[in-house]
Amino acid sequence: MRALLVTSVGVTCAAALTLPLAAPAASAPAPHSASAPPPSTSPASPGAGPPSAQTEATTREAPASNTSDTSATEPRKAGSAAEPAGSTQSLPLAPLAVPSNRVAGAPAVQGVPQRDVRPFSLVGVVWDDAGAELHGTVQVRTRATGTTRWSDWQDVETHNAEHAADLGSAEREGRTVRGATAPLWVGDSDGVEVRVRPEAPEAPDSQDRAATPVPLPEGMRLELVDPGEDPGENPGKASAPDPARGAPANRAAAVPAVFADTPPTAAVLPEVLTAEIAAASAVNAELAELGATVIPALTQAETLESVNLAPGAKPYIGPRPKIVTRKGWGADEKLREKNFGYTKTVKAAFVHHSATGNNYTCKQAPSVLRSIYRYHVKSSGWRDFGYNFAVDKCGNIYEGRAGGVTKAVLGAHTLGFNTNTMGIAVLGSYASTNPPAAAVTAVSKLTAWKLGLFGGNPKGKVTLVSGGSNKYKAGVKVKMNVISGHRDGFATECPGARLYKKLGKARTSSAKLQGR
């Protein structure tokens, strides 16, 4: 038994409610076995609506220094099950000083002059109209916390609209969605400077016409994200033994994640979970105990046994890999939309890179995830983390959007092709850097298992119907690889040329793991 502290917006419970260990929270759909048909819920069903205006109003404040904190969070209390504290500073961009050699008619450069700010680790720029493109370059430089060292100017990927929810979907239309650059991980910093240079004016086609300036989007703001403290021990290297938290439900419950280098404790105390954490965990209840930080890996035989195969059936399902849960990387479950959205099946996997840069350690990966999550929800206006799964450079696999790792959860990863697919983001930027072998292997393991649950052949082809993108109009039927890169569905550089070249190897390895 585990005591669950049940809370909700505007309601205070005087006492904790004691529930069975694997009992799902009220807001979560009943878990189902991996072999059972996934929910046939439409994308516009559970969790489609926007959060209440009252809740949004209480999370937007205007501190001093012309900075709005879009998520003022109470400090984390020792011993509580509350999510790690985090915050977002939002600084409006303004025209910068005009250089003497500026071209006549060119739009003004906008930015934020060098200034001190509260500590943050990830940056991005957002603007009011989600349909507007930022035609120009975004560069930032930051100062490491507690030092006088400023970084060189770093480029921020400006084309990030292709990672949004599909046009016309409830997530896109029912919320205040904003245009946004890709986020950039810069590490612990307390100083920032940003400049946004618009594209040069188009050359006139005659001497009688002036050059046409390219305007920047309106309402641009610099978002500085603090991921908050880590929830506990880090998953560590991909080869590290599985934590005890991933043990079957009939084992004694251990509160913190336990790794190879974690000393044993004399006693294990029960943990108090919030209703939001319990709901996000309950949808994985048949895979790990409630509140687990890790879903443990299974052998091929154990995996096949867990899906309750029909007599004589020969499915092609890879061994289940170890997956760090949302609780394991410290997701603040109060940020996301309360309920979950599903599609009918998972026909294909789209591989992405996060474009957040490669200057992170695997120990920092949970912080990178919490930062991206907060940027997707609080800055960009999405209902949850956009990708279904994430993989770090050491090959650790993380649960992304909430709803259950075995289920067909609707994501916001590939504009036009979010329905009946899943998105996997490899943390980093791989346009000119080779992805680590461990990350490619993790993609193979994850797809062999998850696609196998839905009968997918990693080396096969599948026909998908476009929901509308800059590459395929809405309603167009497109034949794609079951494991595709983001650029296959949208005109984008994602997942980076170097990672895209590795997808052939990932398909072959994934199929082999399935026994094909």
C-alpha positions, 0 to 999 in steps of 0.5 A: 500500500502507498499513501497518495496525497490527492490534490486538484486546482482550487481543492485542498484535501485535509488528509491523504487517501490510501489506495492500492499500490497500482490503482490508477488516478481518476484522470488516467485511463485504465491501463491495458496489457501490451497485447491488448488493442490500444485505445481508439480515442480520437485526437480531440478526446481526452485532454483536448481543451486548454487549461482554465483561465484561472489556472493560467492567470495564477502562473503568470507574474510580473516581477521587477526588471521588466521580466515576466516569470511565466511560472513562479514556482514554490521552492521544493520542500524537503521530503515531499513528492512535489516536482522539482521547482523550475521557472521561466523568465520572459524578456521582451526584445527591443530594437538595438542600436543602429550600426552606421553601416546599416543598409537603408530600408533594412528592418532593425535588429532586435534583441536584449543587451547584455544583462544580469538575470536569475540563473537559467540553463536553456534559451529560446525566442518566442513570438505571438503568431504561431503561423509566422516564420522568423526570417533571420538569424538568432544568436545568443551569448551567455555568462556561466553562473558565478563567473565573468566568463562569457561564451562565444555567440551561438546560433539558435535554430530558427525553424521550429514550426515543423515540431508543432501539433497538426493544424486544425487539431484541438491542441493547435486550435484550443490553446494560445500557441506561439511561434518559437525557435528551437531551444538551446541548452547553454548550461547554468548561466546568470547573464545573457545577450541576444540579437535577432538579425532579419534577412537582408531586403530582397533585391529590387527587380527594377530601378524604380522599386525599392528593396523590400524589407523582411519584417520580424515577427511581432511580440518576440520575447527571450525565454530563459528556462531554469529546469529546477533541481534533479529529483534524485540520482541520475540514470547514468550510463546506459550500461548501468544496472537497472534501479530497484525502482523498476522492480515488479510490484510485489517487491518492497517499494524503494523510494529513491532510484537506486543505482550501482554506486548508491549505498544501501539504506537502512529503511525504506519509507513510503512515498506520498505522490500527488494526483498528477504524478500518480496519473502519469505513472498509473498508465504504466502500472503493468510495467512498473510499480506506481511511482517508479523512476524506471521501467526495467528492461526485459529479455526477449522471452520475458517480453513475449511472455508479457504480451500474452500471445495467442497460441502458435503466434509468432510476433516480431517484438524486440526486447523491452529496453530500460526506460526512464519514466517521467518521474525519473527525469523529474517532469512537473506534472502540473505543467501539462494538460491534465488528461491524455490524448491518443490515436488508434495505432502506431504505424511509424516512428519519426526520428528527430534531433532536439537541436539543443546543442551537444554541450550537455553531459548524460548526467544533465540529460534530465535537466535538458528534458525538464527545460525542453518540457517547460519550453514546449508547454509554458513558452510555446503553448503546447499541451505537453512535451512534444516527443513521445520518447527521448534518447541521450548521447549515452543511449538512455531512453526516456518517456516523453509525452505522458499517456503510457509508453505502450500506448498510441499517445498523440504527440506534437513532433512532426507537423502533418504526421502526428496521427498514428505515429511516434516521435523520438528525439535524440538530444543534441544537434547532428547536422555536422556532428556524428550521433554517438553509436549508443544513441543510434543503438537506443533508437534501434532497441526502442523501435524494435519493441514499440513498433513490434507491439503494433505489428510494425516492421522496421525495414518496411514501408507504410502509407500515412495520410498527411494532415498538412505540411510544407511538403505534403498537402492535407489529405495526401497519402504518402508512402514512407519508411516505418522508421523515417526521419523528420525531413521525410514528412516536412521540409526541414534539416531535422534530424540533421544530416549525420543522424539521418544517414544512420537511420538505415543502420537503425532499421536493420538493427531494429528488425534484427532485434525483432527476429526478422 
